[in-house]
Amino acid sequence: MLARLLNSPRKLVKRTRQLLHFVSHRAEHAEYLHVIRMARQAGVASDDKLIDLKYLGVYLSEFMNTEARRQILMHHYGFLTRKITDPRLGARWTTGATLWERRDEALGHAFNIVVEQSALSPMEGESQLRFTMGDLTLCTLTFSFLRGRDINLPHGEVIFIGGVQGGVDCREQIRMAAKSNGEIVPNAMLLVASKALAQAMGIGYIVGVSSDGQAAMGYAGEKISLNYDAMWQEAGAIHTDNGYFVVVPGALEKPLDAIRSKHRTRTLRKRQLKTEINAEIQKRVRELFGLQDESPWNNHPIASTTPTQPLRQ
């Protein structure tokens, strides 16, 4: 390992910076580990040791510094510990729970949306939503819970989506899934699920990472094929001045008169189906995790905002 570091000055500088931060913030790290221990006891955090030092790396977004990442991780696990008070129910969040399922008898396949501890891209968030067709994963959405103020946005509790990845070599299966589910593609289904999750947990906003801010951009940018900016614009998100996209789960969608007349019937049909799926997932989330029916607050205006402090490292 030392030889690799010496052969890469950039990595050596990075590791040195991480070590210096760790040594100079031991009290803060002890506080962080206490929150993680409590989350593990509550069943909402796995025993993965990566979590213990994750905030020192490029986590969640390129637009965040080390302290912001530590605060975000603490809040995510603290939020789940407070929200899901029964450890038996908390364990469902970590090991995986089915939020939505549908079987297409004609195809002979079952479609599912599962929430679980992040595994595919753990540096893009602590939890993931996964759309499956049988045993095949067609799309994964990775997210964390955080406070809007942690990313300099005037919105209380938010779901931050750090990454969306399609499955490998499954284009035909994705097409089949969309056809079977009212022309709603798997990544759009996961956005519906994230909105339902936010509403069920009393969260008013969803924040999405931009293409430039995506955590993997610095070390694997050439492998990222999804245009995050276009995806969020399609979802009706508002682009803020500090590089994020904000979605209000219950907000009105594009007016019908702004949609081509020949597409309106199909659009209405898809919207109705999304509404039904949203309600089904909200109900399931509350049942699975013992939550009360909460209405997310939406008191803050959705508007472009300017950071009050620099977030880049």
CORPEDA-V281241 format. One record per pair of residues at least 24 apart in sequence whose C-alpha atoms are under 10 Angstrom apart, sorted by the first residue. I is the first residue (numbers start at 1). J is the second residue. Records with the same first field share a line. If there is no record, write none. Layout:
BEGIN
I=J  J
END
This chain:
BEGIN
14=56  57
15=56  57
17=56
18=53  55  56  57  66
19=56
21=56  66  67
22=53  56  66
25=67
28=67  70  71
29=53  55  70
31=74
32=70  71  73  74  75  77
33=74
34=74
35=73  74  75  76  77  78  81
36=73  74  76  77  78  81
37=77
38=77  78  81
39=74  76  77  78  79  80  81  82  87  90
40=77  81  87  90  91  94
41=81  87  90  91
42=77  80  81  82  84  85  86  87  88  89  90  91
43=80  81  84  85  86  87  88  89  90  91  92  93  94  95
44=76  77  78  79  80  81  83  84  85  86  87  88  89  90  91  92  93  94  95  116  117  127
45=76  77  80  81  90  91  93  94  95  116  117  126  127
46=91  93  94  95  117  118  126
47=94
50=122  123
51=122  123  126
54=122  123
55=123
57=123  215
58=123  124  214  215  216  217  218  219  313
59=122  123  124  125  126  162  214  215  216
60=121  122  123  124  125  126  142  143  144  160  161  162  163  209  213  214  215  216
61=123  124  125  151  160  161  162  163  208  209  210  211  212  213  214  215  216  217  218  244  311  312
62=209  210  212  213  214  215  216  217  218  311  312  313
63=151  209  210  212  213  214  215  242  243  244  310  311  312  313
64=150  151  213  215  310  311  312  313
65=310  311  312  313
66=311  312  313
67=150  311  313
68=149  150  151  311  312
69=146  150  151
71=146  147  150
72=125  144  145  146  147  148  150  151
73=125  126  144  145  146
74=145  146
75=144  145  146  147  150  157
76=125  126  127  143  144  145  146  147  159
77=126  144  145  146
78=145  146
79=145  146  147  157
80=145  201
83=201  289  290  291  292
84=288  289  290  291
85=289  290  291
86=289  290
87=289
88=289
89=287  288  289  290
90=288  289  290
91=116  117  289
92=116  117  288  289
93=117  127  128  288  289
94=118  126  127  128
96=127  128  129  130
97=129  284  285  288  289
98=129  130  131  281  284  285  288
99=129  130  193  196  197  277  280  281  282  283  284  285  287  288
100=131  193  277  278  280  281  282  284  285
101=131  132  133  277  280  281
102=133  180  181
103=133  134  180
104=177  180  181
106=180
107=176  177  180
108=134
109=133  134  135  177  180
110=134  135  177
111=135  136  137  138  177  180  181  186
112=137
113=137  139  140  186  189  190  193  281
114=140  190  193
115=140  141  142  193  194  197  285
116=142
117=142  143
118=142  143  144
120=165
121=162  163  164  165  215  216
122=162  163
123=162  163  215  216
124=160  161  162  163  164  209  214  215  216
125=160  161  162  163  215
126=162
127=161
128=161  162  163  164  190  194
129=164  187  189  190  191  193  194
130=164  165  166  186  187  189  190  193
131=166  167  174  177  185  186  187  189  190  193
132=167  173  174  177  186
133=173  174  176  177  186
136=167  168  170  173
137=166  167  168  170  173  174  186
138=165  166  167  168  169  170  171  173  174  177  185  186  187
139=164  165  166  167  168  170  174  185  186  187  188  189  190
140=164  165  166  167  186  187  190
141=165  166  187  190  191  193  194
142=190  194
143=194  206  207  208
144=207
145=198  203  206  207
146=207
148=205  206  207
149=307  308
150=311
151=207  242  243  244  307  308  309  310  311
152=242  305  306  307  308  309  310  311
153=207  240  241  242  244  246  300  302  303  304  305  306  307  308
154=299  300  301  302  303  305  307
155=203  204  205  206  207  246  297  298  299  300  301  302
156=203  204  205  296  297  298  299  300
157=198  201  202  203  204  205  206  296  297
158=198  202  203  204  205  206  207  208  246  247  248
159=194  195  197  198  203  204  205  206  207  208  246  247
160=194  205  206  207  208  209  244  245  246
161=191  194  206  207  208  209  210  214  245
162=207  208  209  210  213  214  215  216  228
163=208  209  210  211  214  215  216  224  226  228
164=190  191  209  224  226  228  231
165=224  225  226
166=225  226
181=270  273  274
182=266  269  270  271  273  274
183=266  267  269  270  273
184=270  271  273  274
187=231
188=231  234  235  274
189=274  277  278
191=232  235  249  274  278
192=235  249  274  275  277  278  279  281
193=274  277  278  279  280  281  282
194=249  278  281  282
195=247  248  249  250  278  281  282
196=249  250  274  275  277  278  279  280  281  282  283  284  285
197=249  278  279  281  282  283  284  285  286
198=248  249  250  282  285  294  295  296
199=248  249  250  278  279  281  282  285  293  294  295  296  297
200=278  279  281  282  283  284  285  286  291  292  293  294  295  296
201=282  285  286  289  291  292  293  294  295  296
202=291  292  293  294  295  296  297
203=248  249  294  295  296  297  298
204=247  248  249  250  295  296  297  298  299  300
205=246  247  248  249  250  251  296  297  298  302
206=237  245  246  247  248  249
207=232  237  238  239  240  244  245  246  247  248
208=232  237  238  239  243  244  245  246  247
209=239  243  244  245  246
210=239  242  243  244  245
211=243  244
212=243  244
213=243  244  312
237=302
238=302  303  304
239=302  303  304  305
240=302  303  304  305  306  307
241=303  304  305  306  307
242=304  305  306  307  308  310  311
243=304  305  306  307
244=304  305
245=304
246=302  303  304
247=302
248=296  298  302
249=278  296  298
250=275  296  298
251=298
END
